[in-house]
Amino acid sequence: MKLRSTTLRHWVVGVFTAVGVAMFPWTIWLSASLKAHHETNRWDLAWSGFDAGLAAAFLFTALAAWRKSPWVGACAAATGTLLVTDAWFDIVLESHADELRNAVFLAVFAELPIAALCFWIAYRTERFLALIVDSLLHLAPAAEGATQRDFVGVLEVTADGEPAREPGDANPSA
């Protein structure tokens, strides 16, 4: 019996599913075993590093938009994710009433609306790029243009590094 080679897409589906499922018991264990109070000597480094990463995400998104790069969607999605994460940790980690009120206010009126805008940008960019690819596939002359076979996709590459013949066909030699 010949084993069928697997595409990168198959690996991503399998591994990411396994990790996602394994995260549930891990999270339950963490919530039961971690102490409610924790002190660290690097609190300033953690938050300043996170905010520096968030600033870089904003700048990469702006640069991608300015350059009309197809990466603008990925950059915007990353920026939105960092904003939601920032809002979550700002609210959860504040212990004083005034700080908690400020964190909730900042989350509701700044971080989460901007994150929603970022996710909208990512969605619109993905839709736009999908329309372009679709138009290339359907408008190209049959004899000389790109075919769907040419756009198998990055995640449809077999283990030997060769692209699959058809979408979903992980064994091009069979």
C-alpha positions as a Markdown table, in Angstrom:
| # | Residue | x | y | z |
|---|---|---|---|---|
| 1 | Met | 0.0 | 0.0 | 0.0 |
| 2 | Lys | 1.4 | 3.4 | -1.1 |
| 3 | Leu | 1.2 | 6.2 | 1.5 |
| 4 | Arg | -0.3 | 9.4 | 0.1 |
| 5 | Ser | 1.8 | 12.5 | 0.7 |
| 6 | Thr | 0.2 | 15.2 | 2.8 |
| 7 | Thr | 0.0 | 18.8 | 2.0 |
| 8 | Leu | 0.9 | 21.6 | 4.3 |
| 9 | Arg | -2.8 | 22.4 | 4.6 |
| 10 | His | -3.5 | 19.0 | 6.0 |
| 11 | Trp | -0.7 | 19.4 | 8.5 |
| 12 | Val | -2.0 | 22.8 | 9.5 |
| 13 | Val | -5.6 | 21.5 | 10.0 |
| 14 | Gly | -4.4 | 18.5 | 12.0 |
| 15 | Val | -1.8 | 20.2 | 14.2 |
| 16 | Phe | -3.8 | 23.4 | 14.9 |
| 17 | Thr | -6.9 | 21.3 | 15.7 |
| 18 | Ala | -4.8 | 19.2 | 18.2 |
| 19 | Val | -3.3 | 22.3 | 19.8 |
| 20 | Gly | -6.7 | 24.0 | 20.0 |
| 21 | Val | -8.3 | 21.0 | 21.7 |
| 22 | Ala | -5.3 | 20.5 | 24.0 |
| 23 | Met | -5.5 | 24.1 | 25.1 |
| 24 | Phe | -8.9 | 23.5 | 26.9 |
| 25 | Pro | -7.6 | 21.2 | 29.6 |
| 26 | Trp | -4.4 | 23.3 | 29.9 |
| 27 | Thr | -6.6 | 26.4 | 30.5 |
| 28 | Ile | -8.6 | 24.6 | 33.1 |
| 29 | Trp | -5.5 | 23.4 | 34.9 |
| 30 | Leu | -4.0 | 26.9 | 34.8 |
| 31 | Ser | -7.1 | 28.5 | 36.3 |
| 32 | Ala | -7.1 | 25.9 | 39.1 |
| 33 | Ser | -3.4 | 25.9 | 39.9 |
| 34 | Leu | -2.3 | 29.6 | 39.5 |
| 35 | Lys | -2.4 | 31.9 | 42.4 |
| 36 | Ala | -4.7 | 34.9 | 42.2 |
| 37 | His | -1.9 | 37.2 | 43.3 |
| 38 | His | 1.5 | 37.4 | 41.5 |
| 39 | Glu | 4.3 | 39.9 | 41.7 |
| 40 | Thr | 7.0 | 40.4 | 39.1 |
| 41 | Asn | 10.1 | 42.5 | 38.8 |
| 42 | Arg | 9.6 | 43.0 | 35.1 |
| 43 | Trp | 6.1 | 44.4 | 35.0 |
| 44 | Asp | 7.3 | 47.6 | 33.3 |
| 45 | Leu | 9.2 | 45.6 | 30.6 |
| 46 | Ala | 6.2 | 43.4 | 29.9 |
| 47 | Trp | 3.8 | 46.3 | 29.3 |
| 48 | Ser | 6.2 | 48.6 | 27.6 |
| 49 | Gly | 7.3 | 45.7 | 25.3 |
| 50 | Phe | 3.6 | 44.9 | 24.5 |
| 51 | Asp | 2.8 | 48.5 | 23.8 |
| 52 | Ala | 5.9 | 48.8 | 21.6 |
| 53 | Gly | 4.6 | 45.7 | 19.6 |
| 54 | Leu | 1.2 | 47.3 | 19.3 |
| 55 | Ala | 2.8 | 50.6 | 18.1 |
| 56 | Ala | 4.8 | 48.5 | 15.5 |
| 57 | Ala | 1.6 | 46.8 | 14.4 |
| 58 | Phe | -0.1 | 50.2 | 13.8 |
| 59 | Leu | 2.9 | 51.4 | 11.9 |
| 60 | Phe | 3.1 | 48.2 | 9.7 |
| 61 | Thr | -0.6 | 48.5 | 9.0 |
| 62 | Ala | -0.2 | 52.1 | 8.0 |
| 63 | Leu | 2.9 | 51.3 | 5.8 |
| 64 | Ala | 1.1 | 48.4 | 4.1 |
| 65 | Ala | -1.9 | 50.7 | 3.4 |
| 66 | Trp | 0.3 | 53.4 | 2.1 |
| 67 | Arg | 2.2 | 51.0 | -0.2 |
| 68 | Lys | -1.1 | 49.4 | -1.3 |
| 69 | Ser | 0.3 | 46.1 | -0.2 |
| 70 | Pro | -1.8 | 42.9 | 0.0 |
| 71 | Trp | -0.3 | 42.6 | 3.5 |
| 72 | Val | -2.5 | 45.3 | 4.9 |
| 73 | Gly | -5.2 | 42.8 | 5.8 |
| 74 | Ala | -2.8 | 40.6 | 7.8 |
| 75 | Cys | -1.3 | 43.7 | 9.5 |
| 76 | Ala | -4.7 | 45.1 | 10.4 |
| 77 | Ala | -5.8 | 41.7 | 11.8 |
| 78 | Ala | -2.7 | 41.5 | 13.9 |
| 79 | Thr | -3.3 | 45.1 | 15.1 |
| 80 | Gly | -6.9 | 44.3 | 16.0 |
| 81 | Thr | -5.9 | 41.2 | 17.9 |
| 82 | Leu | -3.3 | 43.1 | 19.9 |
| 83 | Leu | -5.9 | 45.8 | 20.7 |
| 84 | Val | -8.4 | 43.2 | 22.0 |
| 85 | Thr | -5.6 | 41.5 | 24.0 |
| 86 | Asp | -4.6 | 44.9 | 25.5 |
| 87 | Ala | -8.2 | 45.7 | 26.5 |
| 88 | Trp | -8.6 | 42.3 | 28.1 |
| 89 | Phe | -5.4 | 42.5 | 30.2 |
| 90 | Asp | -6.0 | 46.2 | 31.1 |
| 91 | Ile | -9.4 | 45.3 | 32.5 |
| 92 | Val | -8.6 | 42.0 | 34.1 |
| 93 | Leu | -5.3 | 43.1 | 35.8 |
| 94 | Glu | -6.6 | 46.4 | 37.2 |
| 95 | Ser | -7.3 | 46.2 | 41.0 |
| 96 | His | -8.3 | 49.7 | 42.0 |
| 97 | Ala | -11.7 | 51.0 | 41.2 |
| 98 | Asp | -10.5 | 54.2 | 39.4 |
| 99 | Glu | -8.0 | 52.2 | 37.3 |
| 100 | Leu | -10.7 | 49.6 | 36.4 |
| 101 | Arg | -13.1 | 52.3 | 35.4 |
| 102 | Asn | -10.5 | 53.9 | 33.2 |
| 103 | Ala | -9.6 | 50.6 | 31.7 |
| 104 | Val | -13.2 | 49.8 | 30.9 |
| 105 | Phe | -13.7 | 53.3 | 29.4 |
| 106 | Leu | -10.6 | 53.0 | 27.3 |
| 107 | Ala | -11.6 | 49.5 | 26.1 |
| 108 | Val | -15.2 | 50.5 | 25.2 |
| 109 | Phe | -14.5 | 53.8 | 23.6 |
| 110 | Ala | -11.0 | 53.3 | 22.0 |
| 111 | Glu | -9.4 | 49.9 | 21.9 |
| 112 | Leu | -12.4 | 47.7 | 20.9 |
| 113 | Pro | -13.8 | 50.1 | 18.3 |
| 114 | Ile | -10.4 | 50.5 | 16.7 |
| 115 | Ala | -10.0 | 46.7 | 16.8 |
| 116 | Ala | -13.4 | 46.4 | 15.0 |
| 117 | Leu | -12.1 | 48.8 | 12.4 |
| 118 | Cys | -9.0 | 46.7 | 12.0 |
| 119 | Phe | -11.0 | 43.5 | 11.6 |
| 120 | Trp | -13.2 | 45.3 | 9.0 |
| 121 | Ile | -10.1 | 46.4 | 7.1 |
| 122 | Ala | -8.8 | 42.8 | 7.2 |
| 123 | Tyr | -12.1 | 41.4 | 6.0 |
| 124 | Arg | -12.5 | 44.0 | 3.2 |
| 125 | Thr | -8.9 | 43.4 | 2.0 |
| 126 | Glu | -9.4 | 39.6 | 1.9 |
| 127 | Arg | -12.7 | 40.1 | -0.1 |
| 128 | Phe | -10.9 | 42.4 | -2.5 |
| 129 | Leu | -8.0 | 40.1 | -3.0 |
| 130 | Ala | -10.5 | 37.2 | -3.5 |
| 131 | Leu | -12.3 | 39.2 | -6.2 |
| 132 | Ile | -9.1 | 39.9 | -8.0 |
| 133 | Val | -8.1 | 36.2 | -8.0 |
| 134 | Asp | -11.6 | 35.2 | -9.1 |
| 135 | Ser | -11.5 | 37.7 | -11.9 |
| 136 | Leu | -8.1 | 36.4 | -13.0 |
| 137 | Leu | -9.4 | 32.9 | -13.0 |
| 138 | His | -12.5 | 33.6 | -15.0 |
| 139 | Leu | -11.4 | 36.4 | -17.4 |
| 140 | Ala | -8.2 | 34.9 | -18.6 |
| 141 | Pro | -8.3 | 33.5 | -22.1 |
| 142 | Ala | -8.3 | 29.7 | -22.0 |
| 143 | Ala | -5.2 | 29.2 | -24.1 |
| 144 | Glu | -2.8 | 31.7 | -22.5 |
| 145 | Gly | -4.1 | 32.9 | -19.1 |
| 146 | Ala | -3.9 | 31.6 | -15.6 |
| 147 | Thr | -6.0 | 28.6 | -14.7 |
| 148 | Gln | -7.3 | 27.5 | -11.4 |
| 149 | Arg | -4.6 | 24.8 | -11.4 |
| 150 | Asp | -2.1 | 27.7 | -11.3 |
| 151 | Phe | -3.7 | 29.0 | -8.1 |
| 152 | Val | -3.6 | 25.9 | -6.1 |
| 153 | Gly | -2.5 | 27.9 | -3.1 |
| 154 | Val | 0.4 | 28.1 | -0.6 |
| 155 | Leu | -1.1 | 25.5 | 1.7 |
| 156 | Glu | -1.5 | 23.0 | -1.1 |
| 157 | Val | 2.1 | 22.0 | -1.4 |
| 158 | Thr | 3.0 | 18.4 | -0.9 |
| 159 | Ala | 5.6 | 17.1 | 1.5 |
| 160 | Asp | 8.2 | 16.9 | -1.3 |
| 161 | Gly | 7.8 | 20.7 | -2.0 |
| 162 | Glu | 5.9 | 20.2 | -5.3 |
| 163 | Pro | 2.5 | 21.9 | -5.8 |
| 164 | Ala | -0.4 | 19.6 | -6.0 |
| 165 | Arg | -2.1 | 19.1 | -9.4 |
| 166 | Glu | -5.6 | 20.1 | -8.3 |
| 167 | Pro | -6.9 | 21.7 | -5.1 |
| 168 | Gly | -7.1 | 19.0 | -2.6 |
| 169 | Asp | -4.9 | 16.6 | -4.6 |
| 170 | Ala | -2.0 | 15.9 | -2.3 |
| 171 | Asn | -0.4 | 13.2 | -4.5 |
| 172 | Pro | 0.6 | 14.8 | -7.9 |
| 173 | Ser | 2.4 | 11.7 | -9.1 |
| 174 | Ala | -0.6 | 9.3 | -8.8 |
